[in-house]
Amino acid sequence: MKLVNVVTVCLSLLFTSICLAQPHDSKGLRPPTLEQRLKMVSEKICLPLKLDKNQTKKVGDVFKDFFTEMDKSIDSKTNPPRMPEKSKVEALAKIRDNKIKKIIPENLFDKYLELEKTTRPPREGNPHMN
């Protein structure tokens, strides 16, 4: 009986260590690339607003600058990467929105603000909430 208990404990420990030693796949945790984010802006903002090619390119350029500045301000040395302070994000968003305001017609700006909210990443606490 003792032998059965010892073998059972040893096999349990072996099984547990094998399970914990498996490599963790972090591919699903990576943020979208710049190209993927720009494609999302085109689909979620430019198409619904029915912007022409020139406006779409300008809006894409503004968002490219915004995403680049956001990426620079993210502390990627920590795990998980630490987001910048809220005030810095708000300042960058204000600059972006002021540039967008000059590109799109004034009557579409309120709709743009609503559509822009759909491009934001989900909050940490609730992944289903924007």
N, C-alpha and C positions, 0 to 999 in steps of 0.2 A: 504493500500500500504506500509505503514511504517512497519507493522508487517511482510509482505512478505520479505522485504529487510533485516530486522533483522534476521529472520529465515534463509535466504539464507547465510548471513554472518556467522552466528553461525555454520551452517552445513558445510560451506567451511572450517572454522577454525578447526572444529572437524575432518573432513576428512584429512586435511593437517597434523594435529598432529598425527593421527593414522598412516599415511604413513611414517612419519619421525620416529615414535617410533618402527618401525619394526626392528628386529635384522638384522645386516648385516652379510652375509655369507662370511667369509674370507678364506674358504677352497681352493678356486682357487688361492689365492695369496701366498700360502705356497710354499717354495722352495722344490724341490724333495729331498727325503731322500738319505742318503749315499748309500744305496743298489740300489736305482733307478738310481743314477748317475753312479755307477759302472757297472750296467747292460747296461746303455747307452754307456759307454766306450767300453764294450765288443762288443756291436752291431755295433757301429760306427767306431771303430778303429781296434780292434783285428780281427774281422771277415773279413773286407775288406783287411787287410794286410796278411791274412791267416797265423796267428801266431800259433805255436804249443801250447799244453796245458801248458808246462812249461813257455814259453814266455808270454802267456796270463795271467797266475797267477802272474808272476813278474810285468807285466804292470799294472794289477789290484792293486797289493800291492803299487806300486809307486803312482798311482792315489788316492788310499785310503789315503796314507800319505798326498798327496797334498790337497785333499778335507778336511781332518781333520784340517790341518794347516790353510786353508782358513776359515773354520767355526770358528776357534778360533780367527781369526783376524777380523771377522765381528762384528760390534758393534750392538748387538741385543737389547740393552736397548732403542734405539730410534725407533720411528715408522714412516716410515718403517725402517728396519735395515740399518745401514750405512755400505757401502762397505769399505774395507781398502784402503789405499793410493795406487795409481797406481804403484809406485815404489816397494811396498811390494808384490803386486800381480805378477809383472814382475820378481822379485827375486825368488819367489816361483816357478813360471813357468819355469824359467831358470834351477833351481835345478832339477825339475821334468824332463825336456827335456834332461838334461845331463844324468840322470839315465836311461831314455828310450833309449838314444843313445847307451848305453852299452848293452842293452838287445836285441834290434832288429838289423837285418842286416843293414849295412851302406846304401845300395842301397834303402832301404825302408824308410829311415828317412825323406826325403823330402815329400813323400806321407803321412807319419805320421803327419807332420806339417800341411798339408792341411786338413787332417781328424780331427785333434785336434780342429781346428777352428769351426767345426760343433758341438762340444760338449759345446761350450760356451753359457752362458745364453744370451738372447736378451738384447740389450741396453735399457736403460730406455726411451729414447726419441722416439725410433722406435722399437716396439716389433717384427716387421717382419724382422729386419735387424740383422745379427750376426756380 
